Amino acid sequence: MKRNAWSDGVLGTNCPIPPKWNWTYKFQVKDQIGSFYYFPSLNFQKASGGFGPFVINNRDIIPIPFAQPENDIFIMIGDWYTQNHTALRATLDSGKALGIPDGVLINGKGPYQYNDTLVPGGIQHTQIDVEPGKTYRVRVHNVGISTTLNFRIQNHNMLLVETEGRYTIQTNYSNFDIHAGQSYSFLVSTDQNASADYYIVASARFVNESLWQKVTGVAVLHYKTSKGPATGPLPPPPDDTYFKDFSINQARSVRQNTSSSGARPNPQGSYKYGSINITETYVLNIVPPVTINGSTRAIFNGVSFRKPDVPFRLADKHNLNGTYKLDFPTTPGNRTPVVDISLINATYRAFVEIVLQNNDTTIQNFHLDGQSFYVVGMDYGIWSNNSRSSYNKWDAISRCTTQVYPGGWTAILVAIDNVGYWNLRSENLDRWYLGQETYMKVINPEEDGRTELRPPANVLYCGPLHYLQKDQPHPSASSSTLAASLNFTLLLALFTVFLRFM
């Protein structure tokens, strides 16, 4: 999450980067450490790649709460379709669902041939080389479109140590559910028989497994002393048949290490969030897509977000009135769904409770730019004021992405201490594309030049301000190319990075 909303990388804060242009993001890294990733945020381009890991390390004077690992291993998992992003957009625009993915990729490669029927031969697979007797930090990111994936390594335990900028209570897992958009760090010790290889598996969750068998990504953990390939059946996923609460209990077990230092020398638990009075509550209702004016749309509280022609802060600076409305409904209500540019008028330095109520039949995932939040409550059923009695007010994990189980709710607490316009959105790429997002407008009424950064020298202009954009010379550029590049209908790339820069 960034401190500087001028370069947050989404349409509400940045104009798109024109084709064949370079644009440099400049930011200060502060108050956040750990594992994140970047990706293109516009026009469903994430489905075609362009993502990668992004690591923020501790300062040298601040120790990490575990022995220094041998090395970092980066693993990007995600559902994948053979159709490109434009075809997937066309499917959504026609009112259809995307359907079952064609597979799961691990670091961009298809599955190891673990099954002759499900997996044809000749497909490249990912191989992770390790030495026996070592401990590695394995940073895993679910960069997919919407599918929750269960991650596991055959015969190896995974010690969870960090997620999205916070060190966690160190807990061993044999498998772990990683939802779309989420990032985790595990310590994995190569303490097994070093004469063999082992399967790394990422398989779909919360779906009909008999129909989704092919949606399983498989890579290989290769010991350098190995004398043979990975063998045996794949390590099995969790069996939820008799234990519906397995995944939600696993999610609740992810808690912050209150005694360790994070980005600063003071312990992570020194901020007593549980004793702060809640000043505002937003209850956001998630429902299946609806039809608005003949088009399929996704909504929050009856509002489907319409993409803006110009970033909001830029519109403010140039007195473009009517670019957006500050009328986003903070409770569900019973209103006719509309498509609009409706923002939350947040209060600077408020301590806000956001309740995500999932009245859909599929798991949903959400992200908030610019702020970290504490995941204090998560359960099935309908949230009520009485649900606050179950909140974790001591060591809830602080992060920027969370899941909401179907027919359930998730409650988060967030200190609104970062000035700017911050995107609150679905991390399910199909729902985000269809309008399941809004922005929080955070303005310091006593702004003195310290809480909001100035616009960067390379700020981009678009929409009604496109005439202010200066050309960026390129040998192959032409005036017609430049004019076309400033049109939002082209496939332009914005990038967002899950970082917090205070």
PARO-296078 format. One record per atom (N, C-alpha, C): x, y, z. Coordinates in steps of 0.02 Angstrom, whole numbers, plus 50000, padded with zeros to 5 digits. Each point is the difference from the previous one (the first is absolute). Example, Ala and Ser with C-alpha at 12.3 -4.5 7.8 and 13.67 -1.06 7.14 Angstrom:
2
506604971650390/499555005950000/500455006050000/499825005349964/500425005950003/499615005550037/
END
This chain:
502
500424994150000/499585005950000/500445006250000/499845004649959/500435005849991/499785005950042/500495004150017/499845006450030/499795005049947/500284999449941/499895004849947/499454997749953/499405002950008/499444997949957/500085002549929/500495004349986/500125002349932/500274994349957/500254994850030/500284994549960/499764993350027/499364999550013/499724993850028/499874994849946/499965002149937/499974995149946/499324997549982/499465003550019/499334998249979/499675006149969/499454999149965/499715005449959/499785006150041/499834998950064/499805005650041/500575004450021/500624997749991/500585003950022/500515001349945/500014996049947/500485000849946/499674999549932/500215004249954/499834998949930/500394994049975/499744996449951/500354994249973/500675002049968/500474995550002/500655001149967/499914998549926/500105004949956/499894998849929/500474994649972/499814996749945/500434995049969/500675002949981/500534996150011/500695001749982/500285005850042/499665001650054/500255005250046/500324996650060/500435003750033/500274998050065/499715004650053/499864997250058/499775004250056/500304997250064/500315004250039/500354997950060/499595001550062/499894994850040/499695001050065/500545001750052/499905005450037/500465001950052/499635000150067/500304996750049/499664999550064/500504998950056/499775001250060/500394998750060/499744993650032/500454995450015/499824993750033/500045001250075/499424999350034/499995001550071/499414996450033/500114997450059/499474996950042/499704993749970/500364996849955/499754993749972/500594995749978/500004993850018/500514995349977/499654993849973/500374996049962/499724993549982/499894998849927/499494995949985/499904997049934/499395003049966/500105002649941/499475003149961/500114998249926/499555002249957/500124999249928/499675005749962/500235001049939/499725005249957/499644996949941/499555003749969/499654997449942/499665005749963/499824999149936/499625005149963/499285000150024/499735006050009/499345000650032/499445001849952/500155000649936/499505002649953/499784994749950/499355000149983/499744996349943/500144992550002/500014997050060/500084992850007/500694997549978/500495004649994/500654998049975/500364995250046/499835000150065/500324995450047/499934992749978/499454998449965/499894993249978/500524997749950/500365004849969/500524998249951/500705000850028/500065001250065/500675000450031/500195007150016/500665001350001/500255006550017/500085001150074/499984994650039/500065000650073/500674997050023/500185001650062/500624997450028/500055001650074/500454996750036/500065001250072/500345006650015/499855002750058/500295006250024/500144999250074/500625000650021/500204998850069/500255006450032/499765001450061/500275005450041/500344996850060/500655001050007/500384997050054/500045004550061/500134996950057/500135003950060/500625004349992/500015005550036/500635003650006/500504995750039/500635001149988/500524995850031/499975000150076/499785005550030/500005000650073/499424996350032/499524997649959/499424996650027/500044992649984/500054995650049/500074992849986/499344997049976/500064994849959/499424996149982/499884994850055/499384997950011/499854995650057/500124992649986/500494998449960/500194993149987/500715000149971/500324994250001/500684999549974/500005001849925/500545003149978/500065002049930/499954993949955/499514999849954/499934994149956/500584999549951/500084994249971/500514998949950/499895004449939/499375000849981/499845004049941/499255001149997/499795004649956/499295001049985/499804995849940/499414997150003/499704996649942/499345003549986/499915002349939/499395003549981/499554995349959/499384999350021/499534995749965/499365003949986/499845000549936/499405003549977/499514994749976/499434999450033/499504995149981/499375003749977/499634996949954/499395003349978/499634996049948/499335000949999/499604996849948/500155003349933/499884996249947/500225002249934/499514997649946/499875004549952/499584998449942/500425000549937/499864995549953/500375000349937/499795006149958/499395002650010/499795006149966/500375006050028/500135005049958/500345005950025/499515004650036/500275005550026/499595004350043/499445003549962/500105001349936/499465003249961/499414995249989/500164993749989/499464995049992/499634999050066/500375000050056/499684999250065/499555006050016/500225005949981/499595006050009/499364999449959/500064997649938/499424999349957/499494995150030/500254994750032/499554995250033/499615003550055/500355003850042/499675003550054/499515005349974/500205003549948/499575005249971/499364997149970/500034993749980/499414996849971/499534997350054/500195000850064/499574997850054/500134992950023/500534996849974/500164993250019/500544999850053/500024994550038/500544998950048/500604997149963/500595000750030/500614997649968/500034992449997/499674996650046/500014992750000/500644997350032/500104993549991/500574996650032/500655002049965/500515002050037/500655001649969/500294994049964/500475001349955/500324994549964/500574996950039/500175002850055/500534997150041/500235004950053/500514997950036/500355004250048/500735000149982/500295006049997/500715000749985/500395001350064/500604997450002/500475001450054/500625003049969/500125006450016/500545003849969/499954999949923/499385000649977/499885000849928/500024993649960/500094994350031/500064993749963/499454995250020/499844995549953/499474995350010/500204994350046/499544995550013/500134994950051/500494994649976/500354997450048/500394993949991/499514994349982/500224995349960/499544994749979/499904994950056/499595002050047/499854995750057/499464994949983/499645001149943/499464995649980/499975000049924/500064994049969/500024999549927/499355002149967/499444999550036/499355001849972/499875007550005/500135002950058/499865007050011/500535004649969/500614997649996/500565004249978/500364996849941/499975003149941/500364997249943/500765000950010/500384996149964/500725000450005/500285006149965/500625001550013/500355005349965/499895007050026/499625000750056/499885006750028/500575001750047/500275006049993/500525002350045/499715000950070/500364998050051/499795001150068/500555003550038/499825003050056/500485003650041/500374995150046/500655001050004/500414996050046/500375004950047/499924998850064/500335004050051/500594996050028/500605002449990/500604996550023/500185002150071/500124995050042/500205001350070/500564995250020/500345002050053/500524995750029/499724996850063/500194993850014/499754996750062/500295003450062/499614999650055/500235002550063/499995007650007/499625003449960/499955007350002/499295002150017/499915006550016/499345002950010/499925005949953/499464999949962/499875005249950/499385004050019/500005006449980/499395004050008/499624999749934/499434996950001/499594999049940/499455005250001/500035004749953/499515005449995/499504998149945/499384998850020/499494997549954/499475005449988/499845001349936/499515005149981/499474996849955/499365001050017/499464997949955/499865005849953/500264999549939/499945005449951/499444998649950/499564995250015/499494997949952/499415004749996/499514997849961/499415004149986/499514999850059/499834994150024/499514999850055/500034993750042/500364994949979/499964993450033/500434999750063/499694998050055/500384998450060/500394993649988/500645000050019/500434994249989/500294997550066/499994993450008/500324997050058/500714998249981/500485002650038/500714999149985/500314995050049/500414995449973/500314995050043/500624997249965/500464997450040/500614996949975/500044993050029/500044995149958/499994993050020/500514998650056/499764997250055/500424997850057/500355005750037/499855006149986/500345005650032/499515004450039/500195001950060/499625004950038/500175007149976/499525004550008/500105007049982/499875004250062/500515003550023/499945004250060/499835007149978/499385002150014/499785006749980/500365005250044/500295005149967/500365005150038/499805007249983/499685001049942/499845006949980/499465000049947/499595005350001/499515000949947/499905007549988/500105002249939/499855006849978/500235005450049/500624999250023/500295005450039/499994999250075/499764994450026/500004998950071/500274993050016/500444999750050/500224993550025/499454996850040/499924993549990/499464996350032/500264995750057/499554997950043/500174994650046/500214994049958/500564997050017/500284994849957/499644993450012/499654997749947/499584994150005/500154995449941/500054993550014/500124995149947/499344997949967/500024999449934/499444997749961/500244994849950/499594995049987/500164995249947/499715002349933/499505004350003/499715003049940/499695006650020/499895004549951/499755006650018/499595002849943/499405002750017/499575003349951/500255007149987/500155001549937/500225006749981/499505002749950/499675005450019/499465002849960/500265005049949/499615001449950/500215004449945/500255006650028/500615001949980/500295006350021/500434999650062/500024994350035/500354999650063/500724997749993/500415001950049/500714998350001/500194997550070/500414994750002/500234997150063/500734998049995/500345000050058/500684997550006/500014994050046/500314994649978/500104994050040/500744998450005/500214997250056/500664996950005/499924992649986/500384997549952/499974992949981/500694997150008/500064994850042/500644996650010/500054994049955/500564999349966/500104994449954/500304994250041/499574996950040/500214995050048/499744993049983/499784999149938/499754993549979/500544995949964/499824994049981/500464995649963/500275003749939/500645001449999/500295004349948/500164996349935/499794993749996/500124996349938/499395000149953/499495003950019/499395000349959/499775007249992/499565001049951/499675006549990/499304999750033/499695005950006/499365000450033/499535004749962/499364998250001/499505004149966/499865006550038/499935005449963/499725006350025/499325000749966/499475001050038/499324999749973/499615006350017/499625002549952/499515005450011/499364997949966/499494998550040/499374997349972/499415004350021/499485000049957/499425004250010/499604997950062/499725005150034/499604998950060/499315003049992/499534997650041/499315002550002/499664999449932/500144994449966/499704998549936/499834992649999/499664997949947/499854992949990/500644996549976/500334996550046/500664997349984/499984994849944/499454996549992/499964995149946/500005003449931/499725006249997/500005003749937/500645004049990/500335001750054/500585004449998/500664996250008/500014993549985/500614996150011/500605002749961/499865002649940/500565002449959/500295006650026/499625003350045/500235006450025/500464998850060/500554996749986/500504998450050/500695001649971/500355004550033/500685001549979/500494995750038/500494997349966/500504995750032/500705002149976/500445001350048/500705001149986/500414994950040/500655000549996/500434995150033/500525003550044/500044997850062/500545001950044/500574995149990/500545002349971/500554995649978/500605000750047/500124994850039/500614999750040/500594998949953/500545003850010/500564999549955/500354993250002/499874996250053/500284993350005/499514994649979/499435002149971/499474995349982/500234995149946/499774993950006/500164994849951/499384997849961/499435003350011/499394997949965/499465005350003/499484999349959/499465005049998/499534999450059/499565004950007/499484999750050/499544994149984/499784996550051/499594994049990/499425000050050/499554995349988/499434999150045/499445004649983/499444999350035/499435004549987/500175007150024/499655005049971/500095006850024/499775000450073/500335004150040/499755001150069/499285002649996/499554997250039/499295001749992/499835006950027/499475003049972/499755006450027/499604998750063/499815005150036/499564999050059/499344997049979/499724996050044/499344996949989/499505003750043/499585004249968/499525004150037/499334996550010/499954993749979/499364996550002/499705000150070/500414998550049/499754999550069/500265005850043/500355004649970/500295005550039/499965006449959/499405002749997/499885005949959/500435005950020/500185000350065/500355005750026/500764999549994/500264995049964/500724999249995/500355006349976/499775002649943/500355005749970/499925006450042/499405001250026/499905006150038/500384999750066/500064994150029/500404999350061/500755001049985/500214997649942/500695001149980/500135007549992/499535003549969/500075007349991/500035003550068/499594997950047/500015003150066/500654998850037/500354994649982/500624998350035/500585004449977/499905003949947/500535004649977/499965006350042/500465000750048/500005005650046/500695003350001/500025006350019/500635003549998/500444998250060/500654999949987/500504999050052/500085006750036/499675000750057/499975006550034/500675002150030/500454995250012/500635001650034/500575001649951/499924998249937/500545001449951/499945007149974/500555002649976/500005006449966/499814999049928/499685004949971/499834999749929/500465004649961/499725005149971/500405004949964/500365004850047/499745000550062/500305004450050/500234995850059/500445002950043/500284996050055/499484998050053/499465003950007/499514998450052/499614993749981/499774996250050/499634993849985/499375001349960/499834995149958/499405000749959/499375000850042/500004997350061/499415000450042/499965006350042/500465004749989/499995006150040/499445004749981/499724999149941/499425004049979/499374996450024/499685002750051/499434996650032/499355001549963/499944997149942/499415001449958/499354998150034/500024994950043/499394997550031/499695004650051/500385005050022/499755004750050/499795006749970/500025000649933/499815006249967/499254999849984/499665005550013/499285000349986/499885000449925/499524996149977/499805000249929/499595006449989/500205003849950/499655006349986/499524999549941/500114995449955/499554999149942/499964992649983/499424997949977/499894993049979/499714999949930/500314996149956/499754999049933/499834992649992/499394998549981/499804993149987/499904999449925/500424996049968/499984999249927/499724993249982/499465000149962/499644993949983/500224997549931/500224993649998/500234997049937/499474994949978/499775000849939/499494995649972/500234997749931/499674994949972/500184997949932/499895005749950/500334999749942/499915005349949/499275001049983/499845006249982/499325001949983/499995003149931/499415001049973/499935003349934/499795007250010/500395004649972/499845007250004/500005002749929/499445002449978/499935002749932/500234995049947/499854993750011/500154994849951/500704997250004/500415002450046/500694997650007/500094996550067/500424994950000/500174996550062/500505004250039/499855001350064/500435004150042/500074996950069/500575001450033/500104998150069/499935006250044/499744999250061/499825005850040/500244999350072/500115005850032/500045000950072/499405004250020/499604997750048/499455004150026/499585003249945/499904996349946/499575002449946/500345004649950/500655001250007/500365004549954/500544996149964/499995000449933/500534997249959/500445005749976/500644999450010/500455005649987/500135000949926/499945006349977/500155001849931/500705002949997/500404997549953/500695002349994/500035007449985/500435003850035/500055007249987/500425001649939/499895005949972/500405002449944/500645003550022/500025001950062/500585003750026/500074998250073/500624999350026/500104998550071/499695005450044/499764998050059/499605004450041/500415005950028/500604998750024/500395005550029/500215005049946/500124997449940/500165004449944/499405004349982/499414997050004/499385003849987/499915005550052/500154998550063/499955005150052/500485005749986/500614998349984/500525005149991/499835004749943/499664997549949/499835004149941/499265002050000/499684999450057/499315002550009/499514997149950/500064993549988/499524996649956/499424997550043/499495004050007/499434998250042/499584994649966/499684995950042/499554994949974/500344993649977/500664999450013/500364993949980/499784994050041/499815001150062/499804994650044/499495002650051/499694995450036/499535001750053/500264997150066/499885003550054/500184997550067/499384997550036/499664995349967/499354997750026/499964992450005/500594996750005/499974992750003/499634997850063/499504995749993/499604997950058/500414995350045/500075001650063/500414996150046/499604994550036/499374999249982/499614994350023/499634997249939/499814993550001/499724996949940/499365003349976/499495000750043/499375003049978/499644995849949/499475002749973/499604996549949/499895004749942/500535000749959/499985005049947/500064996749932/499775003449949/500064997549932/500735000649978/500304994649976/500715000349980/500135005249945/500565003650007/500195005049951/500744999449983/500205002849943/500705000649982/500205007350009/500505001250042/500185007050014/500715000350027/500275006150002/500655001250032/499865002850069/499904995550047/499795001750067/500554998150049/500255004850038/500564999150045/499785000450073/500394996950044/499905000650072/500345006450024/499645004250034/500295006150029/500274998350069/500624997650002/500304997850063/500275005950040/500044999150065/500245005250045/500734998650018/500415005049989/500714999350016/500094998650075/500414995150015/500154997650068/499404996850035/499504998149962/499464995950028/500264992950011/499674996450045/500154992950010/499384996249977/500064996849943/499424997649963/499934992450005/499384997950007/499824992949996/499674998849933/500264995349961/499704998149936/499794992850005/499364998849988/499734993150001/499854998049929/500304994649978/499884997249934/499534994150008/499385000949977/499494994850006/499914996649933/500184993649997/499994996349936/499364996049994/499515002849965/499384996549987/500014996849931/500594998249978/500104996549937/500144992750015/500044995949949/500124992850009/500734998149990/500425004949983/500714998749988/500425004150048/500614997650013/500455003750044/500225006449965/500045005450039/500185006549973/500605002850038/500415003849965/500625002750029/500035007549987/500265003750049/499995007349995/500675003050022/500155005849970/500625003550013/499865007450010/500375003150046/499965007250011/500695003049988/500055004649953/500635003549988/500125005150055/500645001650012/500185005750040/499954999350075/499694994750025/499924998950071/500104992650015/500264998450059/499974993150024/499394999450046/499724994150005/499434999050044/500094993850042/499674999950057/500014994250045/499394995649985/500134993749985/499454995249987/499784997450068/499485003150029/499824998650069/499464994750007/499614998849947/499464995250006/499834996849934/499784993750003/499854996249939/499564994150021/499424999549968/499554994550018/499494999049945/499624994650006/499434998949956/499385003250031/499495001349957/499395003150024/499985007549985/499535003450031/499895007149990/500315003950058/500415004949983/500325004250051/499475004350035/500085000950065/499585004650039/500455003550051/499715004850034/500395003650051/500284995150053/499634994750013/500234995150049/500624996249977/500135000149934/500594996549974/500655003050027/499985006250022/500615003250025/500274996550062/499584996350035/500244996550060/500504994549983/500014997949936/500464994649980/500645002849969/500085006749996/500585002949968/500644998450039/500544999149962/500674999350029/500285007150009/500055002350062/500215006850013/500725000450026/500384994649992/500685000050025/500524998749946/499944994549964/500544998149953/499734998249931/499465003349978/499754998949931/500545002049950/500034996449945/500515001549950/499825006649965/500525003949986/499925006149961/500254998749930/499605001649950/500174998549931/499605004649954/499994998549935/499635004349953/499524996149956/499964993450008/499554995849960/499684994850045/499354998949992/499674994950041/499454996649961/499834994050021/499474996249969/499365000550041/499434998849965/499354999650033/499674993649974/499864995450045/499734993649980/499275000649978/499784995749954/499315000549976/499504999150057/499515004450002/499524999850054/500295002150067/500535003949998/500335002150062/500205007349999/500375002050051/500225007050006/500725000350025/500325005549984/500665001650026/499995007250022/500265001350060/500045006850027/500725002150006/500145006249977/500675002750004/499975006850034/500545001850034/500075006650032/500605003549968/499905006449984/500535003649965/500035007250025/500625002250016/500125007050018/500115003949935/499565004749986/500045003849938/500515005650009/500634998349992/500545004850014/500415001749938/499754998349941/500385001149939/499575004149952/500225006149986/499625004649958/500024997849927/499445000549966/499984998349929/499334997049981/499974997149941/499424996249976/500224992749996/499674995750038/500244993150007/499484995049978/500224995549957/499564995249967/499814994350047/499364998850010/499734994250036/499664995749947/500264994049989/499774996249942/499994992450013/499644996749957/500024992749997/500664997849969/500324995150030/500594997049970/499824994349952/499364998249996/499774995549948/499975004249937/500444998649953/500105004449943/499375001049959/499594994849994/499385000649962/499535004950034/499944999750066/499555004650036/500275007149998/500665000750006/500305006749996/499845003249932/500104996049947/499875002549933/499275002149991/499554996550032/499285001449993/499765005450048/500455003050039/499815005950038/499964999450075/500284994650028/499954999150073/500595003450033/499965006650005/500525004050031/499725006850017/500375003650042/499885007150012/500665002950023/500005006350019/500595003450027/499825003550064/500485000550045/499925004150060/500385006549989/499645005650006/500325006549996/500215002150070/500665001050009/500275001850065/500375006749993/499725005150030/500295006749996/500155002650070/500595002850009/500175003250063/499785007249997/499505002050040/499755006949995/500515005250022/500524997850035/500535004550023/500654998649963/499944998249937/500594998249960/500525005750002/500624998050020/500535004950005/500614998049957/499894995649952/500554997949958/500374994050024/499814997250058/500354994250028/499624993549991/499345000349997/499614993849996/499824998049929/500075004649953/499884998249930/500595002249957/500264995449961/500555001649956/499765003949940/500455003749970/499845003749939/499954995249941/499645002149948/499994995749939/500704999449972/500184994149975/500684999149973/500105004049936/500635001349985/500165003949940/499774996549936/499964993350003/499814996349940/499264997950001/499595003850036/499294998350003/499714999549929/499584994949990/499684999149935/499315003449998/499815002249940/499355003249991/499594996049949/499354999950010/499564996349956/499295002950003/499554997149961/499315002350001/499955007449985/499615003850038/499925007249986/500645004150011/500514996950030/500645003550010/500554997749953/499824996249949/500514997149957/500425005449964/499715006049992/500365005349965/500615002450039/500044998350065/500575002050041/500594995249994/499884994349968/500524994849996/500535001949948/500635000150023/500555001149954/500214993549968/500245000349940/500224994049964/500624997150034/500044993449999/500604996650021/500334997349937/500555003049979/500284998349934/500254992949996/499844996749946/500244993349984/500154999849925/500494996349979/500184999849929/499424998049955/499574995550026/499464997549958/499345003550012/500005004850046/499375003250017/499795005049946/499365000849993/499735005049954/499445003750036/499815005649972/499475003950033/499354996150003/499874996049948/499384996150001/500034994650054/500594997150009/500074994950053/499895003250068/500275006050010/499925003350064/499265001550013/499665002649950/499295001650010/499604993850017/500144994749966/499634993850013/500174997350069/500625000950022/500214997150063/499655003250059/499735006049991/499675003450054/499264998250005/499794995249961/499314997850001/499924994050046/499535000150044/499914994650048/499784993549969/499785000149937/499754993849971/500574995449980/500615002549998/500574995649984/500184995950061/500384994749987/500214995650054/500635002850032/499915004350049/500565003450032/500114996950069/500615000650023/500184996750063/500105004950056/499674998650056/500155003150064/500254994550045/500445001650045/500254995050045/499865001950072/499804995150040/499905001150070/500454995350039/500305002450054/500444996150041/499734999950071/499964994150031/499734999550066/500525002250051/500075006450010/500485002750047/499675005450041/500285001350057/499755005750039/500585004750014/499935006049975/500525005050008/499705005750041/500185000450062/499715005050045/500415006450000/
END
